Amino acid sequence: MTITPTADLVANDWTALSAAAVPFLAAIALFLISPLLTAKVKVAVLTQIAEEAWHLNVPEDKTPPQLTRESVDAYIEYAMDAVQIVPLTLLPVTGGVFAIAAHVPGPIALGYLSIAILAAVAVEAWVLSQPAGKYVSHRFVRYYSVVTATGIASNLLGLAMILIYGP
């Protein structure tokens, strides 16, 4: 019979809890900075378009409608959100696997995984069915899109699961 000191049990539980929480915290951090990254991409692309127009001697009033600032902004936000759907799915799945390792009851962890995957698939289907301009007009908070808000909510739910049901 092995006797494990209480301090070792607490340390092991804390390590498991920390490891299980990291994917959720990382995803939340990435989603929170997403608008800043999108803004940087917008500036870079709009600068390149303006430079090309200047080199080609295209007057501003002759810019095609699909290359106006508003259109390009919408296309970039749409594309940035569309590629975030994979992390929206995979980071909660990783967190769910860590949750099982952290002794969160299997039905709770698997239930969370099912909800997270279903939400990601539903968001992906909705985003990809929207024109860029219409999609960009849907915001939950001033800077956060549907994908970003769904990602934050999904990961907060996963984090709550770890904190409530973890060791």
C-alpha positions in Angstrom: 0.0 0.0 0.0 1.4 3.4 -1.0 0.7 6.4 1.1 0.6 9.7 -0.8 1.0 12.8 1.2 -2.0 15.3 0.9 0.3 18.0 -0.5 1.2 15.7 -3.4 -2.5 15.0 -4.1 -3.3 18.7 -4.1 -0.3 19.5 -6.4 -1.4 16.7 -8.8 -5.0 18.0 -8.9 -3.8 21.6 -9.4 -1.5 20.4 -12.3 -4.4 18.6 -13.9 -6.7 21.5 -13.5 -4.2 23.9 -14.9 -3.5 21.7 -17.9 -7.2 21.3 -18.6 -7.8 25.1 -18.4 -4.9 26.2 -20.7 -6.6 25.3 -24.1 -9.7 27.3 -23.1 -7.7 30.3 -21.8 -5.5 30.3 -24.9 -8.5 30.2 -27.2 -10.2 33.0 -25.3 -7.0 35.1 -25.6 -6.8 34.5 -29.3 -10.4 35.4 -29.9 -10.1 38.6 -27.8 -7.1 39.8 -29.9 -8.8 38.8 -33.2 -10.1 42.3 -34.0 -6.6 43.8 -33.6 -5.2 41.2 -36.0 -8.0 41.8 -38.4 -7.4 45.6 -38.3 -3.7 45.0 -39.1 -4.6 42.9 -42.1 -7.1 45.5 -43.3 -4.4 48.2 -43.2 -1.9 46.1 -45.1 -4.3 45.1 -47.8 -5.8 48.6 -48.2 -2.3 50.1 -48.4 -1.4 47.6 -51.1 -4.5 48.4 -53.1 -3.9 52.2 -52.8 -0.3 51.7 -53.9 -1.3 49.6 -56.9 -3.9 52.2 -57.9 -1.3 55.0 -57.6 1.2 53.0 -59.8 -1.5 52.4 -62.4 -2.7 56.0 -62.3 -6.2 55.0 -61.3 -8.1 58.0 -59.9 -10.0 57.4 -56.7 -13.4 58.0 -58.3 -12.7 55.3 -60.8 -12.1 52.6 -58.2 -14.4 49.6 -58.9 -17.1 49.1 -56.2 -15.6 45.8 -55.1 -12.4 47.5 -54.2 -13.8 50.3 -52.1 -12.6 50.5 -48.5 -16.0 49.3 -47.2 -16.0 46.3 -49.5 -12.4 45.3 -48.8 -13.0 45.7 -45.1 -16.0 43.3 -45.3 -14.2 40.8 -47.4 -11.2 40.7 -45.0 -13.4 40.4 -41.9 -15.4 37.6 -43.6 -12.2 35.7 -44.6 -10.6 36.2 -41.2 -13.6 34.8 -39.4 -14.1 31.9 -41.9 -10.6 30.6 -41.1 -11.2 30.9 -37.3 -13.8 28.3 -37.5 -11.3 25.5 -37.4 -9.7 26.7 -34.1 -13.3 27.4 -32.8 -13.7 23.6 -33.1 -10.3 22.2 -32.3 -9.4 24.1 -29.2 -12.5 23.1 -27.3 -12.0 19.5 -28.4 -8.5 19.7 -27.0 -9.8 21.2 -23.8 -12.4 18.5 -23.6 -9.8 15.8 -23.9 -7.8 17.5 -21.1 -11.0 17.7 -19.1 -11.4 14.0 -19.2 -7.8 13.6 -18.1 -8.5 16.1 -15.2 -11.2 13.7 -14.0 -14.2 15.7 -15.2 -17.0 13.2 -15.4 -17.1 11.6 -18.9 -20.8 12.5 -19.7 -20.1 16.2 -18.8 -16.9 16.4 -20.9 -18.5 14.5 -23.8 -21.7 16.7 -23.6 -19.5 19.8 -23.7 -17.6 18.4 -26.7 -20.9 17.7 -28.5 -22.3 21.2 -27.9 -19.0 22.8 -28.9 -18.7 20.9 -32.1 -22.4 21.4 -33.0 -22.1 25.1 -32.3 -18.9 25.4 -34.5 -20.6 23.5 -37.4 -23.7 25.6 -37.1 -21.7 28.8 -37.1 -19.6 27.7 -40.0 -22.7 26.8 -42.1 -24.3 30.2 -41.3 -21.1 32.2 -42.0 -20.4 30.5 -45.3 -24.0 31.1 -46.4 -23.8 34.9 -45.9 -22.5 37.5 -48.3 -19.5 39.3 -46.7 -21.2 42.6 -46.4 -24.3 41.1 -44.7 -22.1 39.0 -42.4 -20.0 41.9 -41.2 -23.1 43.8 -40.2 -23.9 41.3 -37.5 -22.0 42.1 -34.4 -22.6 41.1 -30.7 -20.3 43.7 -29.2 -18.8 46.6 -31.1 -15.6 44.8 -32.2 -16.6 41.1 -32.0 -18.2 39.1 -34.8 -20.5 36.1 -34.6 -17.5 33.7 -34.8 -15.5 35.5 -32.2 -18.4 35.8 -29.8 -19.3 32.1 -30.3 -15.6 31.1 -29.7 -15.4 33.1 -26.5 -18.7 31.8 -25.2 -17.8 28.2 -26.1 -14.4 28.4 -24.3 -15.9 30.2 -21.3 -18.4 27.3 -21.0 -15.5 24.8 -21.2 -13.5 26.7 -18.6 -16.6 26.8 -16.3 -16.9 23.0 -16.8 -13.3 22.5 -15.7 -13.6 24.8 -12.7 -16.9 23.2 -11.6 -16.3 19.6 -12.3 -12.5 19.4 -12.2 -10.4 17.9 -9.4 
